[in-house]
Amino acid sequence: MMNALRQAVKMVPALLTAFLMALAVWVLAVTSSDPAETRNFPRPIPLEIIGQDPGLVISGSLPKEVTVSMSAPRSVWNSLSTASNPVRAILDLTGLPAGVHSIEPRIQISVRPARVLSVSPAEINVNLEPLATRELPLVVVKRGEVEVGYEAGEPSLNPQTAAVSGPENLVNQVAELRVEVDLTGITEPMQKAYPIKALDSNGTVLEGLAVTPQEAQVKVDVVQRGGYRNVVVKVVLTGQVAGGHRLTNISVFPPAITVFSSNPELVNSLPGFVETTPLDLTGARDDLEVPLTLNLPSGITVVGPQTVRVQVGIATIEGSITLNAVPVSLAGLGAGLQAVSAPTAVDVILSGPLPVLEKTSRGEVKVVVNLSGLNPGTYKLTPSVELANPDLRLESIIPGTVEVTITRK
């Protein structure tokens, strides 16, 4: 019994050596088929913050992402590349009081085996400050001027106060909650929402604060001053455009103007419009753009530019004609062949400007049937039309096809 025990004890080193050698061979085989690789994770990892005391806020900026370098077998890298959120970066603030803290991001990997080699940044400075809230009145600052001849009343706000919250040190720097209202060029009462900005004593907007509500409704009454009035502009035309042409549009810029008189009764007596000096269109064939002065009663003046810009669109009147019995020409016939078409003439319908149509004759229109490459036989072919005047358009050919018979001479 003792001899057997001694023999077994003597065999332990040999067995252990054999086991270690077998393990080494297995590890070598595994690593050779699935070698470990060191890489950076292929995309930045969002930084998650947990455990923050609700009575504290983070002052200043923190990195939003970290970069992680890892070592893992090639097969694990393949899994990491395809998995959804396989790596997490956590910044744990649990139990931390107010103050500045240097914290290492904690990396969690869902696919194993993998080993974290480095994290960038390796440490993150977090400044925790007590959360503070203040309620301040809103201050309105007006920008720009209303249109000439108008005046704006004092803006009214809803609400009239707002709360600003954030790090205590930053909240204490708030000197004013401002609403900036743009009055540039307005001519009628306005109601609009504008953002509320938190400013320090130097007028600089403070970032990193929450303002509740974020916007304020601003209402401004705008009225026209006495002696001023807005009236539309009426264009006065004389004469007729050239024959075969027509008016397509008449535009005036600006379409309305402001007039002024020291006697308010004069402007109030206007019919709601003022006329331009006459624009003569006699014989006009093309579009026009001209400045025109205004025909104003005595004692009334225009506020601003003294002329308006008038655009007149003129287009040619179009119509259509039918040219009867236009001969059919046969082109491209091969050597030793002869051809005849049925019919030998067609009717052609054209459209275009009336002055051009009135001067168009059959001699300016050519109807051609191309016979290139055709052998003896009978064919149904579509003719083409050549027009001497590019202003003309082909509408139809009657008939649309012709029968052509090709024979040998």
RAMO-V674939 format. One record per residue. N is the residue number from 1. RES is the residue in three letters. D_FIRST is the distance of its C-alpha to the first C-alpha in Angstrom with 1 decimal. Layout:
N/RES/D_FIRST  N/RES/D_FIRST
//
This chain:
1/MET/0.0  2/MET/3.8  3/ASN/5.4  4/ALA/5.2  5/LEU/6.3  6/ARG/8.7  7/GLN/10.0  8/ALA/10.7  9/VAL/12.5  10/LYS/14.4  11/MET/15.6  12/VAL/17.1  13/PRO/20.3  14/ALA/20.9  15/LEU/20.6  16/LEU/22.9  17/THR/25.3  18/ALA/25.5  19/PHE/26.2  20/LEU/28.9  21/MET/30.5  22/ALA/30.6  23/LEU/32.1  24/ALA/34.6  25/VAL/35.6  26/TRP/36.2  27/VAL/38.2  28/LEU/40.2  29/ALA/40.9  30/VAL/42.0  31/THR/44.1  32/SER/45.8  33/SER/46.9  34/ASP/47.7  35/PRO/48.4  36/ALA/49.1  37/GLU/52.8  38/THR/54.6  39/ARG/57.9  40/ASN/60.3  41/PHE/60.4  42/PRO/63.4  43/ARG/65.6  44/PRO/66.2  45/ILE/64.4  46/PRO/66.6  47/LEU/65.9  48/GLU/65.2  49/ILE/66.0  50/ILE/64.3  51/GLY/64.4  52/GLN/67.9  53/ASP/69.6  54/PRO/72.6  55/GLY/74.7  56/LEU/74.1  57/VAL/75.3  58/ILE/74.4  59/SER/77.1  60/GLY/77.6  61/SER/76.0  62/LEU/72.4  63/PRO/71.0  64/LYS/70.8  65/GLU/68.0  66/VAL/65.1  67/THR/63.6  68/VAL/59.8  69/SER/57.9  70/MET/54.5  71/SER/51.6  72/ALA/50.2  73/PRO/49.2  74/ARG/52.2  75/SER/51.3  76/VAL/51.4  77/TRP/54.7  78/ASN/56.1  79/SER/55.1  80/LEU/56.6  81/SER/59.8  82/THR/60.3  83/ALA/59.0  84/SER/61.4  85/ASN/61.1  86/PRO/57.5  87/VAL/58.0  88/ARG/59.5  89/ALA/60.8  90/ILE/61.0  91/LEU/62.9  92/ASP/61.7  93/LEU/64.3  94/THR/62.6  95/GLY/63.6  96/LEU/65.7  97/PRO/69.0  98/ALA/72.3  99/GLY/72.2  100/VAL/71.0  101/HIS/67.3  102/SER/65.3  103/ILE/62.8  104/GLU/60.3  105/PRO/60.4  106/ARG/57.2  107/ILE/56.2  108/GLN/54.5  109/ILE/53.4  110/SER/52.8  111/VAL/51.2  112/ARG/47.8  113/PRO/46.4  114/ALA/49.2  115/ARG/49.6  116/VAL/52.8  117/LEU/53.8  118/SER/57.2  119/VAL/59.9  120/SER/63.6  121/PRO/65.0  122/ALA/61.9  123/GLU/63.6  124/ILE/66.5  125/ASN/69.0  126/VAL/70.0  127/ASN/73.0  128/LEU/72.9  129/GLU/76.2  130/PRO/77.4  131/LEU/79.1  132/ALA/82.9  133/THR/85.7  134/ARG/89.4  135/GLU/92.4  136/LEU/95.4  137/PRO/98.8  138/LEU/99.4  139/VAL/101.9  140/VAL/103.9  141/VAL/104.9  142/LYS/107.5  143/ARG/107.4  144/GLY/110.2  145/GLU/113.6  146/VAL/115.0  147/GLU/117.5  148/VAL/121.0  149/GLY/123.2  150/TYR/120.3  151/GLU/118.8  152/ALA/115.5  153/GLY/115.0  154/GLU/112.2  155/PRO/108.8  156/SER/107.2  157/LEU/103.4  158/ASN/101.1  159/PRO/98.9  160/GLN/100.4  161/THR/97.2  162/ALA/93.6  163/ALA/90.2  164/VAL/88.3  165/SER/84.6  166/GLY/81.9  167/PRO/80.5  168/GLU/82.5  169/ASN/83.6  170/LEU/84.9  171/VAL/86.6  172/ASN/88.4  173/GLN/89.9  174/VAL/91.7  175/ALA/95.4  176/GLU/96.8  177/LEU/95.9  178/ARG/98.3  179/VAL/99.7  180/GLU/101.6  181/VAL/104.3  182/ASP/106.0  183/LEU/109.6  184/THR/110.6  185/GLY/113.4  186/ILE/113.0  187/THR/116.1  188/GLU/114.9  189/PRO/112.9  190/MET/109.2  191/GLN/106.0  192/LYS/102.7  193/ALA/99.2  194/TYR/98.4  195/PRO/95.0  196/ILE/94.6  197/LYS/93.7  198/ALA/92.3  199/LEU/94.0  200/ASP/93.7  201/SER/96.6  202/ASN/97.2  203/GLY/97.5  204/THR/94.1  205/VAL/92.1  206/LEU/88.8  207/GLU/85.8  208/GLY/82.6  209/LEU/84.5  210/ALA/84.9  211/VAL/88.4  212/THR/89.0  213/PRO/91.0  214/GLN/90.9  215/GLU/94.5  216/ALA/97.8  217/GLN/100.7  218/VAL/103.8  219/LYS/107.3  220/VAL/110.3  221/ASP/113.9  222/VAL/116.0  223/VAL/119.8  224/GLN/122.6  225/ARG/125.0  226/GLY/128.7  227/GLY/130.8  228/TYR/127.8  229/ARG/127.1  230/ASN/124.9  231/VAL/126.8  232/VAL/126.0  233/VAL/127.6  234/LYS/129.8  235/VAL/130.6  236/VAL/134.3  237/LEU/134.8  238/THR/138.1  239/GLY/139.1  240/GLN/137.3  241/VAL/134.7  242/ALA/135.7  243/GLY/136.4  244/GLY/133.3  245/HIS/131.1  246/ARG/129.7  247/LEU/128.2  248/THR/124.4  249/ASN/123.7  250/ILE/125.1  251/SER/122.8  252/VAL/123.7  253/PHE/121.4  254/PRO/121.2  255/PRO/122.1  256/ALA/123.1  257/ILE/124.6  258/THR/125.4  259/VAL/129.0  260/PHE/130.6  261/SER/134.0  262/SER/135.2  263/ASN/137.0  264/PRO/134.2  265/GLU/136.8  266/LEU/137.1  267/VAL/133.5  268/ASN/133.3  269/SER/136.3  270/LEU/134.5  271/PRO/133.7  272/GLY/129.9  273/PHE/130.3  274/VAL/132.2  275/GLU/133.5  276/THR/133.1  277/THR/136.1  278/PRO/136.8  279/LEU/134.8  280/ASP/136.9  281/LEU/135.1  282/THR/138.1  283/GLY/137.1  284/ALA/133.4  285/ARG/131.0  286/ASP/127.7  287/ASP/125.6  288/LEU/127.0  289/GLU/125.5  290/VAL/128.1  291/PRO/128.5  292/LEU/131.1  293/THR/132.7  294/LEU/133.2  295/ASN/136.5  296/LEU/136.4  297/PRO/139.1  298/SER/140.8  299/GLY/139.0  300/ILE/135.5  301/THR/133.1  302/VAL/129.7  303/VAL/126.7  304/GLY/124.8  305/PRO/125.7  306/GLN/129.2  307/THR/128.6  308/VAL/126.3  309/ARG/124.8  310/VAL/125.9  311/GLN/124.2  312/VAL/126.0  313/GLY/124.4  314/ILE/126.8  315/ALA/125.8  316/THR/127.6  317/ILE/128.5  318/GLU/126.9  319/GLY/128.1  320/SER/128.0  321/ILE/130.4  322/THR/130.5  323/LEU/131.8  324/ASN/133.1  325/ALA/133.3  326/VAL/131.3  327/PRO/131.2  328/VAL/127.9  329/SER/127.3  330/LEU/125.1  331/ALA/123.1  332/GLY/120.8  333/LEU/122.3  334/GLY/121.4  335/ALA/123.9  336/GLY/125.9  337/LEU/125.3  338/GLN/127.5  339/ALA/126.6  340/VAL/128.3  341/SER/127.0  342/ALA/127.8  343/PRO/128.9  344/THR/130.5  345/ALA/130.6  346/VAL/128.5  347/ASP/128.9  348/VAL/126.9  349/ILE/126.2  350/LEU/125.7  351/SER/125.0  352/GLY/125.6  353/PRO/127.9  354/LEU/131.3  355/PRO/133.3  356/VAL/131.4  357/LEU/131.6  358/GLU/135.4  359/LYS/135.7  360/THR/133.3  361/SER/134.8  362/ARG/133.5  363/GLY/133.9  364/GLU/131.1  365/VAL/128.6  366/LYS/127.2  367/VAL/125.3  368/VAL/123.3  369/VAL/121.3  370/ASN/119.0  371/LEU/119.0  372/SER/116.9  373/GLY/114.9  374/LEU/116.4  375/ASN/117.6  376/PRO/120.5  377/GLY/119.9  378/THR/120.5  379/TYR/118.4  380/LYS/118.1  381/LEU/117.8  382/THR/117.6  383/PRO/120.2  384/SER/119.5  385/VAL/122.1  386/GLU/123.1  387/LEU/124.8  388/ALA/127.1  389/ASN/126.6  390/PRO/123.1  391/ASP/124.1  392/LEU/124.4  393/ARG/121.6  394/LEU/121.4  395/GLU/121.0  396/SER/121.5  397/ILE/123.0  398/ILE/124.9  399/PRO/123.9  400/GLY/120.4  401/THR/120.1  402/VAL/122.6  403/GLU/122.7  404/VAL/123.2  405/THR/124.1  406/ILE/123.6  407/THR/125.4  408/ARG/126.1  409/LYS/129.5
//
